Amino acid sequence: MTIVLIDFDRITETSKLGLLSGRDNGVAARKLFHVANGDITPDTRVKIKDNDSVVVSNSYFLGLLEDIFKIHKSKEDLLEHIDYTELSKTNQKELLRGVNRGFSPIINAMG
């Protein structure tokens, strides 16, 4: 089993960003956090953490984690592979919104 750490300090410590937003920006961050298609398997576990000084939008999470969505059949299965307990409450809510959007039949990031 592989464990991938997504630590938003890696972005915010070198810049003064307080908001990470936009699906395209999340897609661009996949390589930085090693969550691009070739970096993950169904057994990959993802740990996500922040420093309380950044807000991450659900669209950013959607773009960042889209390849991971594709290898899980349900949001419940996906969430079993993600540890988000070290995210702020705001970012936990945004992550869950992004996951819900990713598995929505209207948006369907898996399609």
JOJONOR-V646661 format. One record per helix or strand of 3 or more residues. SS is the DSSP state (@ for helix, = for strand). FROM is the first residue (numbers start at 1). TO is the last residue. Records with the same first field share a line. If there is no record, write none. Layout:
# JOJONOR-V646661
SS: FROM-TO + FROM-TO
This chain:
# JOJONOR-V646661
=: 3-7 + 45-49 + 82-86
@: 9-12 + 23-28 + 30-33 + 37-39 + 58-69 + 75-80 + 89-102
